[in-house]
Amino acid sequence: MLRYKERMSESEQEQSKTLPVSVVRFGLGKEIQLYPEELAVVKREEGEETRIPLAQIQRLILMPGDPNPAKLILLADLDENETVMLAEGMSNVRDFRAMLPRLRELAPHIQFDPPDMEEQLRQALNTRRAWTLTCYGAILLVCILLYLIYLLVAYIGSHHP
């Protein structure tokens, strides 16, 4: 173990000592890690890690997913007029929303699309919560209705010979 650390370059040792400022977990083994100088997207199952210095990011774009709008797509526009997909299918809206103020502190030059990203994410959370309650309410209503129909059929069946 000691030999391994000796072979690591100085920058790798520095990165291993630095802890992320904020972490957003989404999917299985996927994370967005915000460091003071960079943004990292780690996909442990695929064995991929993408690190982008905050100074290179011009704009972060958040789009709804194609088949499922609750699974977000996060894109980054870089200095070189290049767009990189950071996260696809991100569903952890609450933690990502909590990370945005820290990101704005560390890199105030980054533009956000939509500009009111925190508000859009808050609305998405409220909409998802409302749909969940509506689904549960509809299932409960159907169960109560079926039970009432059962009671009605049982009552009619017991009073007619």
C-alpha positions in Angstrom: 0.0 0.0 0.0 2.9 2.4 0.8 4.5 1.7 -2.5 1.3 2.5 -4.3 1.1 5.9 -2.6 4.7 6.6 -3.5 3.9 6.0 -7.2 0.9 8.3 -7.3 1.6 11.6 -8.8 1.4 14.7 -6.7 -1.8 15.9 -8.3 -3.4 12.5 -7.7 -2.4 12.6 -4.0 -3.8 16.1 -3.8 -7.1 15.0 -5.3 -7.4 12.0 -3.0 -7.0 14.3 0.0 -9.6 16.8 -1.1 -13.1 15.9 -0.1 -16.1 17.0 -2.2 -18.0 20.1 -1.1 -21.3 18.5 -2.2 -22.3 15.0 -3.5 -25.5 14.2 -5.4 -26.1 10.4 -5.7 -28.4 9.2 -8.5 -29.0 5.8 -10.0 -26.9 2.9 -9.0 -23.3 3.8 -8.3 -23.6 7.3 -9.9 -22.6 10.5 -8.3 -22.1 14.2 -9.1 -19.3 15.5 -6.9 -18.6 19.2 -6.5 -15.0 20.1 -5.5 -13.7 23.6 -4.9 -12.0 23.6 -8.3 -13.9 21.0 -10.4 -17.1 19.1 -11.0 -16.8 15.3 -11.2 -19.3 12.7 -12.4 -18.5 9.2 -11.3 -20.2 6.1 -12.7 -18.8 3.3 -10.6 -20.5 0.4 -12.5 -19.2 1.6 -15.9 -15.8 2.5 -14.4 -16.0 6.0 -15.8 -15.2 9.3 -14.2 -15.5 12.7 -15.8 -13.8 15.7 -14.2 -14.3 19.2 -15.5 -12.6 22.3 -14.0 -15.2 24.8 -12.9 -13.3 27.5 -14.8 -14.0 25.7 -18.1 -17.7 25.5 -17.6 -19.6 28.4 -19.2 -23.2 27.1 -18.7 -25.1 24.2 -17.1 -28.2 23.1 -18.9 -30.9 21.0 -17.2 -33.4 19.3 -19.4 -36.2 16.8 -18.7 -35.6 13.3 -19.8 -37.3 12.1 -23.0 -39.4 9.1 -21.9 -39.6 10.2 -18.3 -39.5 13.9 -17.5 -38.6 13.2 -13.8 -35.3 11.8 -14.9 -33.2 14.9 -15.7 -30.4 15.4 -18.2 -27.5 17.6 -17.1 -25.3 19.2 -19.8 -22.3 21.5 -19.6 -21.2 24.0 -22.2 -17.4 24.4 -22.0 -15.0 27.1 -23.2 -14.2 25.3 -26.4 -17.8 25.5 -27.7 -18.2 21.9 -26.7 -21.2 20.4 -24.9 -20.7 17.5 -22.6 -23.4 15.3 -21.1 -22.7 15.0 -17.4 -25.6 13.1 -16.1 -28.5 11.3 -17.8 -31.4 10.0 -15.9 -30.6 12.0 -12.7 -33.6 11.6 -10.4 -32.2 13.0 -7.1 -33.7 16.5 -7.5 -33.6 17.3 -3.8 -29.8 16.9 -3.4 -29.0 18.5 -6.8 -31.1 21.5 -5.7 -29.2 21.7 -2.5 -25.9 21.6 -4.4 -26.7 24.6 -6.7 -26.1 27.4 -4.1 -22.7 25.9 -3.3 -21.9 25.8 -7.1 -22.9 29.4 -7.5 -20.6 30.3 -4.6 -17.6 28.5 -6.1 -18.2 29.5 -9.7 -20.3 32.7 -10.0 -19.4 32.9 -13.7 -21.4 29.8 -14.6 -24.7 30.6 -16.3 -27.7 28.3 -15.7 -30.3 27.2 -18.2 -33.1 27.6 -17.1 -31.9 30.7 -15.2 -34.2 30.0 -12.3 -33.0 26.4 -12.0 -33.7 26.1 -8.2 -37.3 27.3 -8.7 -37.8 24.9 -11.6 -36.5 22.0 -9.5 -38.7 23.0 -6.6 -41.7 23.0 -8.9 -40.7 19.6 -10.3 -40.5 18.2 -6.7 -44.0 19.6 -5.9 -45.4 18.2 -9.1 -43.9 14.8 -8.5 -45.3 14.8 -4.9 -48.7 15.8 -6.2 -48.8 13.0 -8.8 -47.7 10.5 -6.2 -50.5 11.6 -3.8 -53.0 11.5 -6.7 -52.0 8.0 -7.7 -52.2 6.7 -4.1 -55.5 8.5 -3.7 -56.9 6.9 -6.9 -55.8 3.4 -5.8 -57.4 3.9 -2.4 -60.6 5.1 -3.9 -60.8 2.1 -6.3 -60.2 -0.2 -3.3 -63.0 1.4 -1.3 -65.3 1.4 -4.3 -64.7 -2.3 -4.9 -65.3 -3.1 -1.2 -68.6 -1.1 -1.3 -69.7 -3.0 -4.4 -68.8 -6.3 -2.6 -70.9 -5.3 0.4 -73.8 -4.3 -1.9 -73.7 -7.6 -3.8 -73.4 -9.6 -0.5 -76.4 -7.7 1.0 -78.6 -8.2 -2.1 -77.5 -11.9 -2.3 -78.5 -12.6 1.3 -81.9 -11.0 1.1 -83.1 -12.6 -2.2 -83.8 -16.4 -2.3 
